Amino acid sequence: MSAEPISELVMEPKQDPIDLLIALEEASQAPARPEYVEGMAILPPQPNHKHNAGAFKLAVQFFNAELGLAGMGNGYRAAYKDGRTMALTVPDFYVLRREPTELDESYCKAHKGWYPIDMIELVGEVTSTNHETDTGPKLRAYAAAGVPVYVLIDRHSKTAHCYTNPVLPGDDPTEAYYDTDTKVSLGRPLPLPAPYPTLETAPFLEV
């Protein structure tokens, strides 16, 4: 992607970050799905065909392994203990731990299109020009939310990562991290914990 991501630091927002992202989406001249992490509203660069094709090829590998709850496109909300919005992300691909229940659908409606992040068992991102977001704030947000597995295709460093064992040392989500990082060079198979398949990353040598 050629465009650089746009981010806005939100200090103690007077409005819920969900409403802020709605305003950003409405103001964007191109189709967009803004995100919110670590107090920042982020308008990612418009995904191009190569980015989306690579992410799709990863998602298909989960379906081929008979993991029918793999998907793309939905947005997920993480919250602080007091209920305030901590993060709003739209992963490139994911595997859910359950089909959305009536409660999940009610949550999504109440939060204007964002599902609860505890539905996610595995989350994945493919970097673009905003690689710092995926390798920093988003990684910490997923760890703080307790997402068990974070798969990262870092096209900037030409590496693929499987992060596991999320740790939140205290109450500050910016201190969260994953204790284990399984790393390979792009083009090599990336082992994932059971029951997930070993991911072929060779398609990203072409994208």
C-alpha positions in Angstrom: 0.0 0.0 0.0 1.2 3.5 -0.8 -0.8 5.5 1.7 0.4 6.0 5.2 -1.9 5.3 8.1 -3.6 8.2 9.9 -3.7 8.2 13.7 -5.1 10.6 16.2 -4.3 10.5 19.9 -7.4 10.7 22.0 -6.8 12.0 25.5 -9.6 11.0 27.9 -12.2 11.1 25.1 -15.5 12.7 25.9 -17.2 10.4 23.5 -16.9 6.6 23.4 -14.2 5.6 20.9 -16.8 3.7 18.9 -18.5 7.0 18.1 -15.2 8.6 17.3 -14.5 5.8 14.7 -17.9 6.2 13.2 -17.1 9.9 12.7 -13.8 9.1 11.1 -15.4 6.5 8.8 -18.0 9.0 7.7 -15.3 11.6 7.0 -13.1 9.3 5.0 -13.2 9.8 1.2 -12.4 6.1 0.6 -14.0 3.0 2.2 -12.4 2.6 5.6 -12.8 0.7 8.9 -10.9 2.7 11.5 -9.5 1.0 14.6 -8.7 2.2 18.2 -5.7 1.0 20.2 -3.8 2.5 23.2 -5.8 5.7 23.1 -5.2 6.2 19.4 -7.8 6.3 16.7 -6.2 4.8 13.6 -7.4 5.0 10.0 -5.3 2.2 8.3 -4.2 2.5 4.7 -6.7 1.1 2.2 -5.8 -2.7 1.8 -4.7 -3.6 -1.7 -5.3 -6.8 -3.6 -2.0 -8.4 -2.7 -2.5 -7.8 1.0 -6.0 -9.2 0.9 -5.1 -12.2 -1.3 -2.4 -13.2 1.1 -4.6 -12.9 4.2 -7.3 -14.9 2.4 -4.9 -17.7 1.5 -4.1 -18.0 5.2 -7.7 -18.1 6.2 -8.4 -20.9 3.6 -5.7 -23.0 5.3 -7.7 -23.0 8.5 -10.9 -24.0 6.6 -9.0 -26.8 4.9 -8.0 -28.0 8.4 -11.7 -28.2 9.2 -11.7 -25.2 11.4 -15.0 -23.8 10.3 -15.0 -20.8 12.6 -12.2 -19.1 10.7 -13.2 -15.8 9.2 -12.4 -12.3 8.0 -14.0 -8.9 8.2 -15.6 -8.5 11.6 -14.6 -5.9 14.2 -13.9 -6.8 17.9 -14.0 -4.8 21.1 -11.9 -5.2 24.2 -12.9 -3.5 27.4 -11.4 -2.5 30.6 -12.7 -4.0 33.9 -14.9 -1.0 34.4 -16.5 -1.5 30.9 -14.8 1.3 29.1 -13.6 0.6 25.6 -9.9 -0.4 25.6 -9.5 -1.4 21.9 -11.4 -1.8 18.7 -9.7 -3.9 16.0 -10.6 -5.4 12.7 -8.2 -8.4 12.3 -7.1 -9.6 8.8 -8.2 -13.1 9.8 -9.3 -15.0 12.9 -10.5 -18.3 14.3 -13.4 -18.0 16.8 -13.9 -20.1 19.9 -17.7 -20.3 19.3 -20.4 -19.4 16.9 -21.9 -16.0 17.8 -24.6 -16.5 20.4 -27.7 -14.4 20.9 -25.8 -12.6 23.7 -22.9 -11.9 21.3 -25.3 -10.5 18.7 -27.0 -8.3 21.3 -23.5 -7.1 22.4 -22.6 -6.3 18.8 -25.9 -4.3 18.3 -25.3 -2.4 21.6 -21.8 -1.6 20.5 -22.7 -0.5 17.0 -21.1 -3.3 15.1 -18.3 -4.6 17.3 -18.4 -8.1 18.7 -16.8 -9.0 22.0 -13.1 -9.9 21.6 -13.5 -13.0 23.9 -15.0 -14.7 20.9 -11.6 -15.0 19.4 -9.3 -18.0 19.9 -6.7 -17.0 17.3 -6.2 -13.7 15.6 -4.0 -12.8 12.6 -2.6 -9.6 11.0 -0.7 -9.0 7.8 1.4 -5.8 7.9 1.2 -3.1 5.3 2.8 0.4 5.6 1.4 0.5 9.1 3.6 -2.4 10.3 4.4 -0.6 13.6 0.8 -0.8 14.6 0.6 -4.6 14.2 3.9 -5.2 15.8 3.4 -2.9 18.8 0.0 -1.5 19.9 -2.1 -4.3 18.3 0.1 -7.0 19.7 -0.2 -5.5 23.2 -4.0 -5.0 22.8 -4.5 -8.7 21.8 -2.3 -9.8 24.7 -4.1 -7.6 27.2 -7.4 -9.0 26.0 -6.1 -12.5 26.6 -6.4 -13.7 22.9 -4.5 -17.0 23.2 -2.7 -17.0 19.8 -1.6 -14.0 17.6 -0.3 -14.8 14.1 1.6 -12.0 12.5 2.9 -11.9 9.0 5.5 -9.1 9.0 6.2 -8.2 5.4 8.5 -5.4 6.6 10.9 -7.7 8.3 10.1 -10.7 6.0 9.2 -12.8 9.1 6.2 -14.7 10.3 5.4 -15.1 14.0 3.1 -17.2 16.2 2.8 -15.5 19.6 1.3 -17.5 22.4 0.9 -17.3 26.2 -0.5 -13.7 26.7 0.6 -11.9 29.8 -0.9 -8.8 31.5 1.4 -8.0 34.5 -0.9 -5.4 36.1 -3.8 -3.2 35.0 -2.0 -1.3 32.3 -2.7 -2.9 28.8 0.3 -1.2 27.3 2.5 -3.4 29.5 0.9 -6.6 28.0 3.0 -9.0 26.0 3.1 -12.6 24.7 5.6 -14.8 26.5 6.3 -17.1 23.5 7.3 -16.0 20.0 7.7 -18.8 17.3 9.4 -17.0 14.4 10.3 -18.1 10.9 11.4 -16.4 7.7 8.7 -15.7 5.2 8.4 -18.7 2.8 9.0 -21.2 5.5 6.2 -23.1 7.3 5.0 -21.5 10.5 4.1 -24.1 13.2 1.0 -23.3 15.3 -0.2 -25.0 18.5 -2.8 -27.7 18.2 -5.4 -27.9 16.8 -4.2 -25.4 14.2 -2.4 -26.4 11.0 1.2 -25.4 10.2 0.8 -22.4 8.0 2.4 -22.1 4.6 3.8 -18.6 4.3 5.2 -19.0 0.8 2.4 -17.0 -0.8 3.8 -13.9 0.9 7.0 -14.2 -1.1 4.9 -13.2 -4.0 3.0 -10.4 -2.3 
